[in-house]
Amino acid sequence: MINQPSVDSLVEKLGTKEHPASRYALCVVVAKRARQIIDQEQNQGIKELPGNVKEIALACQEIENGTLHMTKD
């Protein structure tokens, strides 16, 4: 279970004033990014991420750090 960063802080960082994010949007963005990470691992032959970090936790850290953003289609 992921306790840090909190869901509320991730929702705030994911959205903007013009386009606020929802918890649903957070789930979609994190799931898509986690799938991308898994695909990259498989293509590179990596079995585990360093430090046994899970893909979902890594996606959440990317949002927290500001390296992953949501775009509206």
N, C-alpha and C positions, 0 to 999 in steps of 0.2 A: 504494500500500500504506500502511496506517495503522500507524504505529509508536508514536505517542503519542496518547492514553493506551494503556497496555498492556492486553491482553485480560484478564490476571489482575486488574488493578485494576478494570476495568469489571465483571467478574463479582462481585467483592467488593462494589462499590458498588451493584450492581443488586439483590443479595439482602439478606436480613435474617437474623438468628440463627434465627428461627422458620422462615423459608422461604429457604434458601440457593439462589442461582441457579446454573445450569449454563452451560456454553458454548453449548449448544443454545438455552437460554432467551435468552441474550444475542443470538444470531443472529436469533431470532424477533422480539424486541423492537426491535432495530435495524432490521430489514427493514420491520416495520410502520410504524415512525416515519419512515423514509426515504420510504416510499410516501406517507405523509400529507404530508410536506414537498413532494414532487413534485406531488401533487394541488393543494396550496395555490398552488404556483408557477404551475401551469397555469391555475387559476381567476383569479389576479391578473394573468396575462399576463407573468410574469417569465420570462426565458429562462435566466438564470444567477443564482446566489447571489452576493452581494458577496464579492470576494476570490477568486473561483473555488473556493469551498469546495464539496465534494461533499456530497450529501445524507446519505450514510452517515457521513461524518466529522462532520457537524453533529449527527446523532443520537448518536454516541459522545461528543461534547463535552457534550451535554445530560445524559447519564448521569454523566459525570465531574463536572459542575457540580452535580448533584443535582436538576436540574429534570425529569428523566425517571425514572419509577419503574415497577417491574413489579408487577402485581396478579395474584393467583390467582383464576381463575374457578371 
